[in-house]
Amino acid sequence: MKIFDTSSANGVKHPFRVIVGKEISDHIRSWRFIILAIIILLTCFGALYTSLTNISKVIKPTDTADAFFFLKLFTVSDGTLPSFLVFISFLGPLLGISLGFDAINTEQNRGTLSRVLAQPVHRDYLINAKFVAALTIISVMFFALGFLVIGLGLIAIGIPPTAEEFLRIMFFILLSICYVAFWLNLAILFSVLFRQAATSALACIAVWLFISVFYGMIVSLIAKAAAPPEMASEYRIVSFQKFILNLMRVSPSQLFSEASTVLLMPGYRSLGPLTTEQVIGAMPSPLPLGQSLLIIWSQLTALIASTVVWFGLSYLSFMRREVRSR
């Protein structure tokens, strides 16, 4: 890897920028990324087509200008194809895993890692550049998909999004980037811990399958075994439902699903069970963006914190690892 570039103004180009540029170039030129990008683009078009053909069925004649027509492009589905939101929650982890599962171990097995660090390059530059490069690609892709949906929806519907709808879509894109960054950091951590890229890829997919499929089944078994009797008080039933909901929120996919649902469906006023006293007097009207962000603040904090934890673990593991190839 060429770290020094005499073509720059001061004669030396910063190593971190060089590594980031090289990683971005390697990612976008790889067949793995091209194939996954094509799949995501096709599913995006499929979800958008489904929402456009069925949006007239979900719009009521009594809906007014505050009905958030544009947000329905991300949530409407007829059952044949999932909505755009469901596709992001399913394919997003695969994108993060594909960009990070061989970030370190492949270079170490090839012997390029030790050659790079033999140059005047700090070790943390490498792990940080790997993350920044992959996160840059994810951010560009998600913002491009988001604006693509907005543009095609504007052409098809003929109704421009309001300022609040646009802000909600932007927050949803940022939330999606943070969700994919969680899986990216997990994949980078496994690429540091495991020497073979195949092992780290299988470990990432196993964790993804467990969280996405089997964890919900385990929580359902716990809920069935610990369910209160039918004659239990209302507060006991609500407490039990909150307990099960908190168990589900251990999964990052549950946090992403709840947060994105509140952002794209302003009619949601709560994410947990409510008692009769809490429901009485509530007005069935959409919440402003600020109130929706307050509802999902704990989900956002938990998702960001878990992402930072995985990155911190991968950073510490890489800084203490022997980088010489065997």
C-alpha positions in Angstrom: 0.0 0.0 0.0 1.3 3.4 -0.9 1.2 5.8 2.0 3.1 8.8 0.7 1.9 10.8 -2.2 4.2 13.5 -3.5 1.4 14.9 -5.7 -0.2 16.6 -2.7 0.4 20.2 -1.8 2.7 19.6 1.2 4.4 16.5 -0.3 2.8 14.0 2.1 -0.7 12.7 2.2 -2.2 11.7 5.6 -2.1 7.9 6.0 -5.6 7.7 7.4 -7.1 9.4 4.3 -5.1 7.1 2.0 -6.3 4.0 3.8 -9.9 5.2 3.8 -9.7 5.9 0.0 -8.2 2.5 -0.7 -10.8 0.7 1.3 -13.6 2.5 -0.4 -12.1 1.7 -3.8 -11.7 -2.0 -2.9 -15.2 -2.3 -1.6 -17.0 -0.7 -4.5 -14.9 -2.7 -7.0 -15.5 -6.1 -5.4 -18.1 -8.4 -6.9 -19.4 -9.2 -3.4 -20.5 -5.5 -3.0 -21.8 -5.2 -6.5 -24.0 -8.2 -6.2 -25.4 -7.2 -2.9 -26.0 -3.6 -4.1 -27.9 -4.9 -7.1 -30.0 -7.1 -4.8 -30.8 -4.2 -2.5 -31.6 -1.9 -5.5 -34.0 -4.5 -7.0 -35.7 -5.1 -3.7 -36.0 -1.3 -3.2 -37.7 -1.0 -6.6 -40.0 -3.9 -5.8 -41.0 -2.5 -2.4 -41.6 0.9 -4.0 -43.7 -0.5 -6.8 -45.8 -2.5 -4.2 -46.4 0.7 -2.1 -47.3 2.8 -5.1 -49.8 0.3 -6.4 -51.5 -0.1 -3.0 -51.2 3.4 -1.5 -54.7 4.3 -2.8 -56.2 1.5 -0.7 -54.8 2.9 2.5 -55.7 6.5 2.0 -59.2 7.3 3.3 -61.4 10.0 1.8 -61.4 11.8 5.2 -57.6 12.1 5.3 -56.3 15.6 5.4 -53.0 17.3 4.6 -51.5 16.0 7.8 -52.1 12.3 6.9 -48.4 11.9 5.9 -49.1 10.4 2.5 -45.4 10.3 1.6 -44.4 8.2 4.6 -46.7 5.5 3.4 -44.2 4.8 0.6 -41.9 3.2 3.2 -44.5 1.2 5.1 -47.4 0.1 2.7 -47.4 -3.5 1.4 -50.1 -5.8 0.0 -48.5 -8.9 1.4 -46.9 -10.2 -1.8 -43.7 -8.2 -1.1 -42.6 -6.7 2.2 -42.4 -3.0 2.6 -39.2 -0.9 2.2 -38.9 -0.8 6.0 -38.9 -4.6 6.2 -36.4 -5.0 3.4 -34.0 -2.6 5.2 -34.3 -4.5 8.5 -33.6 -7.8 6.7 -30.9 -6.8 4.2 -29.2 -4.2 6.3 -27.4 -6.7 8.5 -26.2 -8.6 5.5 -24.7 -5.4 4.1 -22.8 -4.7 7.3 -21.6 -8.2 7.7 -20.4 -8.4 4.1 -18.3 -5.2 4.5 -16.6 -6.2 7.7 -16.2 -10.0 8.2 -12.8 -10.1 6.4 -11.6 -6.6 7.2 -8.5 -7.7 9.2 -8.0 -11.5 8.9 -7.8 -11.5 5.1 -5.0 -8.9 5.0 -3.2 -10.7 7.8 -3.3 -14.0 6.0 -2.0 -12.4 2.8 0.8 -10.7 4.7 -0.2 -7.2 3.7 -1.2 -6.2 7.2 2.3 -6.4 8.6 3.7 -4.6 5.6 1.3 -1.7 6.0 2.1 -1.4 9.7 5.8 -1.6 9.0 5.4 1.9 7.4 5.0 5.1 9.5 1.3 4.3 10.1 -0.3 4.2 13.6 -2.1 0.9 14.2 -5.3 2.6 15.2 -5.4 4.3 11.8 -6.0 1.0 10.1 -8.9 -0.2 12.2 -10.5 3.3 12.2 -10.1 3.6 8.5 -11.7 0.2 7.9 -14.8 1.3 9.9 -15.0 4.8 8.4 -14.7 3.5 4.8 -17.4 0.9 5.3 -19.6 3.4 7.1 -19.2 5.9 4.3 -20.3 3.4 1.7 -23.3 2.4 3.8 -24.3 6.1 4.4 -24.0 6.9 0.7 -26.0 3.9 -0.3 -28.8 4.5 2.2 -29.1 8.2 1.4 -29.2 7.4 -2.3 -31.9 4.9 -1.8 -33.9 7.3 0.4 -33.7 10.1 -2.2 -34.5 7.6 -4.9 -37.7 6.7 -3.1 -38.5 10.3 -2.5 -37.9 11.3 -6.2 -39.9 8.4 -7.7 -42.7 8.9 -5.2 -42.9 12.5 -6.0 -43.2 11.7 -9.7 -45.8 9.0 -9.2 -47.9 10.7 -6.5 -47.5 14.3 -7.5 -47.6 15.4 -3.9 -44.4 16.8 -2.5 -43.4 15.8 1.1 -43.9 18.2 3.8 -41.0 19.5 5.9 -41.9 17.1 8.8 -42.1 14.1 6.4 -38.7 15.0 4.9 -37.2 15.2 8.4 -38.8 11.9 9.5 -37.3 10.2 6.4 -33.9 11.7 7.1 -34.0 10.5 10.7 -35.1 7.1 9.5 -32.1 6.9 7.1 -29.7 7.9 10.0 -31.3 5.2 12.2 -30.8 2.6 9.4 -27.2 3.6 9.1 -26.7 3.2 12.9 -28.5 -0.2 12.7 -26.2 -1.5 9.9 -23.2 0.0 11.7 -24.0 -2.3 14.7 -23.6 -5.4 12.4 -20.6 -3.9 10.7 -18.7 -3.5 14.0 -19.7 -7.0 15.1 -18.3 -8.3 11.8 -15.1 -6.3 12.3 -14.8 -7.7 15.8 -15.1 -11.3 14.5 -12.5 -10.5 11.8 -10.1 -9.6 14.5 -10.9 -12.6 16.7 -10.9 -15.3 14.1 -8.0 -15.9 11.7 -10.0 -17.4 8.8 -12.5 -15.2 7.0 -14.9 -18.1 6.5 -15.1 -18.6 10.3 -15.8 -14.9 11.0 -18.5 -14.9 8.3 -20.2 -18.0 9.7 -20.1 -16.5 13.2 -21.7 -13.3 12.1 -24.4 -15.1 10.2 -25.0 -17.4 13.2 -25.5 -14.4 15.5 -27.7 -12.7 12.9 -29.9 -15.8 12.6 -30.1 -16.3 16.3 -31.2 -12.7 17.0 -33.5 -12.4 14.0 -35.2 -15.9 14.3 -34.5 -18.0 17.3 -34.4 -15.2 20.0 -38.0 -14.4 19.4 -38.9 -18.0 19.7 -37.1 -18.3 23.0 -38.9 -15.2 24.3 -42.2 -16.6 23.2 -41.5 -19.8 25.2 -40.6 -17.8 28.3 -43.8 -15.7 27.8 -45.9 -18.9 27.5 -44.3 -20.5 30.6 -44.5 -17.4 32.8 -47.8 -16.0 31.7 -50.0 -14.8 34.5 -53.4 -16.4 35.1 -56.5 -15.1 33.2 -58.0 -13.6 36.4 -54.8 -11.6 37.2 -55.1 -7.9 37.9 -54.6 -5.4 35.0 -51.4 -4.0 36.5 -49.9 -7.5 36.8 -50.7 -8.2 33.2 -49.2 -4.9 32.1 -46.1 -5.6 34.2 -45.7 -9.0 32.6 -46.1 -7.5 29.1 -43.5 -4.9 29.8 -41.1 -7.6 31.1 -41.5 -9.6 27.8 -41.1 -6.4 25.8 -37.9 -5.6 27.6 -36.6 -9.1 26.8 -37.4 -8.5 23.1 -35.5 -5.2 23.2 -32.3 -7.0 23.8 -32.4 -7.7 20.1 -31.1 -4.8 17.9 -33.7 -5.7 15.3 -36.5 -5.0 17.8 -35.0 -1.7 18.7 -34.7 -0.7 15.0 -38.2 -1.9 14.3 -39.8 0.1 17.1 -37.8 3.3 16.4 -38.5 3.2 12.6 -42.2 2.4 13.2 -42.6 5.5 15.3 -40.7 7.7 12.9 -42.6 6.5 9.8 -46.0 6.1 11.5 -46.7 9.3 13.5 -49.9 7.8 14.8 -48.0 5.6 17.3 -48.2 7.3 20.7 -46.6 4.5 22.8 -44.4 1.4 22.3 -45.5 -0.4 25.4 -48.8 -1.7 27.0 -51.0 1.0 28.5 -53.6 0.7 31.3 -57.2 1.9 30.9 -56.4 5.1 32.9 -53.6 6.0 30.5 -55.8 5.5 27.4 -58.7 7.6 28.7 -58.5 11.2 27.3 -55.9 10.5 24.7 -56.5 12.2 21.4 -56.2 10.0 18.3 -54.0 12.4 16.3 -50.4 12.1 14.9 -47.6 13.2 17.1 -45.1 15.9 16.1 -41.6 14.9 15.3 -40.2 16.1 18.6 -42.6 13.9 20.6 -41.9 10.9 18.4 -38.1 11.3 19.0 -38.8 11.4 22.8 -40.7 8.1 22.6 -37.9 6.3 20.8 -35.0 8.1 22.6 -34.3 5.0 24.7 -34.2 2.8 21.6 -31.9 5.2 19.8 -29.6 5.4 22.9 -29.4 1.6 23.3 -28.7 1.0 19.6 -25.9 3.6 19.5 -24.4 2.4 22.7 -24.3 -1.2 21.5 -22.7 -0.1 18.3 -20.0 1.8 20.2 -19.4 -1.2 22.5 -18.8 -3.5 19.6 -16.4 -1.0 18.0 -14.6 -0.5 21.3 -14.1 -4.3 21.7 -12.8 -4.6 18.1 -10.5 -1.7 18.6 -9.0 -3.1 21.8 -8.7 -6.6 20.4 -6.9 -5.3 17.3 -4.5 -3.0 19.3 -3.4 -6.0 21.4 -3.2 -8.5 18.5 -0.1 -9.9 16.9 -0.3 -8.8 13.3 2.5 -10.9 11.8 1.3 -13.5 9.3 2.0 -17.2 10.0 
